[in-house]
Amino acid sequence: MKSRRPIKIRVYMRAVTAILLLIVWALVTFTGILIWAAPSGPRSGQRPLLFDLTKSEWGDIHFWVAAATVAVTLVHIIIDWKALRGVIRYLVSVHREQGIRE
């Protein structure tokens, strides 16, 4: 029987963070569009929309999913800080070499 390769924690964390980013941004987009498309006006927050949840309840879900999105995005930036710095340095150096054209 083959032995398993050791798990590289950094690579594993980057993969998990990337998947979580896709999920939370999709959820924030979905709930935002749902709230935007919901009827507005008096008592509009009291009628069920989807999954028997009202507009107000979807607003609460949207808030907490957005908070999770900010948290996961910050974790992503922390984990990939070195790569982000490298990309920014590359972009700055490319634009310096070419100069600013108007």
Buried (B, 14 or more C-beta within 10 A) or exposed (E): EEEEEEEEEEEEBBEEBBEBBEBBBEBBEBBBEBBEEBEEEEEEBEEEBEEEBBBEBBBEBBEEBBEBBEEBBEBBEEBBEEEEEEEEEEEEEEEEEEEEEE
